[in-house]
């Protein structure tokens, strides 16, 4: 591979249509303020580089980025690219990933509004992430050991697994389909409304009005804290290991919990079987 090392680039499309190139310890910054440094490139290895300019990796194929720093000015860094790995890097520009496929992100610090929209086959591991509308309308996702903070995450996603993650997020998993969340802590209001075939397996769920208007919802040995008005109009099979503040008018299925503070608007002929150890008044 051709090796480019210890250079500074600030011009427009500095390495446009590169192929089979190693870019080592380079900086993309400067007064020319050029965009799209490595657009339309393939077979790139990018290591120990600094990015302070816009749109560096659009329409790329077979791209490996390691130990990179992308500043707030490095907006929309990866779009329309495939077979991408990003390792031990900082992605701090808005819209850092969009409409990409076959992406691996590992050991990274992501601080990016509107990250990961319309992507497929994305794996994120051992990373810290922050932003709004995280992974909107993406599919075929695997997240492991991810700490996330932000609003409106994982909306309209499909075919996803989450394991050993910690999420502090409002309105997460709205309209999500075919999702498994295992050994995770999920803190936030209005969790997973309008979702379909979502399973929480040995999770800790914290927050008000969770899991309403769901279809095919499953909870396996989950803790629920501060959960009031839960399961409204949901089809649910839930095994809960902690007291629930209140349950409101579930549609069908079964709910098992040791205690419930209040049952609200539950009809006598409700199709949801409630197996509650004690209803507190």
N, C-alpha and C positions, 0 to 999 in steps of 0.2 A: 504493500500500500504506500502511496505517496504520503509523506509526513510534512505537516505544516506546524511549526513550533515557534513559540515566543514572538508572535506577531500581534499587531494592533490593526483592526479593520474598522473603518467608519463609513465606507462608501456604500452606495446602493448595490444590492445583490453581489456582495464581495466574493462569495464562493459559489455563485449560481451554477447549477447543473454539475456539481462536483460528483465524482464517482471513485470509490475505492480510496478514500482519503482518511488519514488520521490528523485530527486537529488538536494540538496539545498546548496547554498553557497559553492560550490566546485570549485577547480581549476584543469585544465588539462594542465599541464606544467611540465617541469623538465628534468633532464639530460638523462633519458632513451629514451626520444624523441619518445615515442610510438604513433602508429597511430590507427585509427578506434576505438575510445573509447567505443562507444555504438552501434556498428554495429549489424545488425540482431536483434534488440530489438523491443518491443512493449509496449504500454500503459505506456509511460514515461511522467513525469512532471519534467521539468528542470527549476530551478529558481535561479536567482542571481548567475550564474556561469560564470567562466572565461575560455576561450578556446584559447590556444596558440599552439595546435598540430593539425595535419592534419586529415581530413576525419572522423570527430566524428559521423556523423549521416547518415550512408549508410544502405539502405534496412530496414528502420524502419517503423513501423505502429502505428498510433495514438500517435503522439508526440506533446507535448506542451512545447514551450520554452518561458520563460518570463524573461526580464531584464538580458539578457546574453550579454557578450562581446566576440566577435570573432575577433581576431587580424589578421594582414596581414599573419601571419604564419599559421592561421587556414584556409587552402585552401580547396576548394571543400567540404564544410561543410555538405551540404544536397544533397545526390544523391539517386535516386531510392526509395524514401520514399513517403508514402501516408498518408492522413489525418493528416496534419501538421499545427500547428499554431505557429507563431513567433511574440511575442508581446514586444514592447518597448525595442528592442535589437539593437546592433551594429553588422552588418555583413560586415567585412572589408577584408575578404580573397577573392582571385580570385575564380571564378567559384563556387560561394557559393550555387547555386541552379541549379540542372540539372536533367531532366527526372523524375520529381516528379509530383504528382497529388493531387488535393484537398488540396490546400495550401492557408492559410490566413496569410498575413503579415500586421501588423498594428502598427503604432507609431514607426517605425524603421528607422535607419540610415544605408543605404546600400551603400557601396563603393566597388564595385566588378566588375572587368572585366569579360565579358562573363557570366553574371548572367542570370539564368532562361531559359537556352536553352532546347528545346524539352519538355516543361512542359504542363500540361493541368489543367484546373479548378484552376486558380490562381487569388486570390483577394489581391490587395495591396491598403491600405488606410492610409491616414494621415502620409505619409512617405516621406523621402528625399532619392533620389537614384542617384548614379553616376556610370558610367561605359560605356564600348563599347559593341556593339552587344547585347544590353539589350533585353531579352525575345525572342531571335531568334527562329523562327519556333515553337513558343508556340501557344496554342489555348484555347478558352473559358476563356477569361481574363476579369477582372473587375478592373479598377483603379479609385480611387476617392481621390481627394486632395493630389496628388503626385507631388512633385517638382523633376524634373529629369534633369540631365546635362550629356551629353556624345555624342558619335558619333554612327551612324548606328543602331539606336534603332528601335525596333518593326518590323524588317524585316521578311517577310514571315509569319507573324502571321495570325490567322484566328479566326473569331467569338469573337470580343472584343468590350468592351465599355470603354470609358474614359470620366470622368466628373470632372470639376473644377480642372484641372491639369495645370501645367506650365512646358513646355518642351523647353529646349535649346539644340537642337540636330540636327546634320547634317545627311542628307540622311535618315530621319525617314519614316517609313511605306512603304518602298519599297516592292512591291509584296504582300502587305497586302490584305486580303480578308474579306469582311463582317464585317466592322468596323464602329462604331459610335463614333465620338469625339465631346463632347458637353461642351460648356462654358469653353473652354480651350484656352490657349495661346501657340502657337507652333512657335518657332523661329528657323530658320535654312535653309540651302541651299538645293535645289533639293528635296522638300517635296513630298513624296508618288508617285514617279514614278512607273509605271507598276502596280499600285494597281487596285483592282476590288471591286466595291460596297462599297466604303468608303464615309461616310457622315460627313461633318464638320458642326455642328449646333451651331450658335452664337459663333463662334471662332474668335480669332485674329491670323492671319497668317502673319509671318514676314520672308522675305528672298527672295533670287533670284531664278528664274526658278522653281517655284512650280508647281506641279500637271500636269505633262506631261505623255503622253502615258497611261492614265487612262481609265478604263471602268466603267461605272455606277457611276461616280463621282457626288456627290451632295454637294453644299454649300448653307446653309440656313442663310441669314442675317449675313454674315461674313465680318470682316474687313480684308483688305489685304494691307500690307505695304512693300515697297521695292520690289514689285512683278513685275519683268520684265520677258519677254519671257514665260509668264504663259500659261498653258493649251495646249501646243503643242501636237498635235495628240491625244487629249483626247475627249472622249464622256462625256459631262459634262452638268449638270443643276446647274447654279450658280446664286445666288442673293448676290451681293457684295455691301456693304454700303459705301465704300471709293473709291477714285480714284485708278486705277491700272496703273502702269508704262507702261507696254505693254502686249499685248496678241498676241500669235503667232499660227496661223494655227490650230485652234481646228477642230475636225472632225465632231462632231454632238452634238445635244442638244440645249441649250440656255445659254446665259450669259447676265446678267443684271448688269450694273454698272453705277454710276453717271458720271464718266469721265474715259477715257483711253488715256494715253499719246501717244500711237502708236499702230496701228494694222499692224502686220507683216505677209506677205505671206498669207493673207486671200483671197481666191479666190472669185470671184463674185458669183459663184454658191455653195458656202460653205453650207453644211447641218446644220451648227450650227447657230442658230438665235442669232444675236448680238443686244441687246437693250441697247444702250449706250447713255447717256444723252449728252455727248460731246466728240468728239475725238480731242485732242489737237495736234497741230503741232509744 
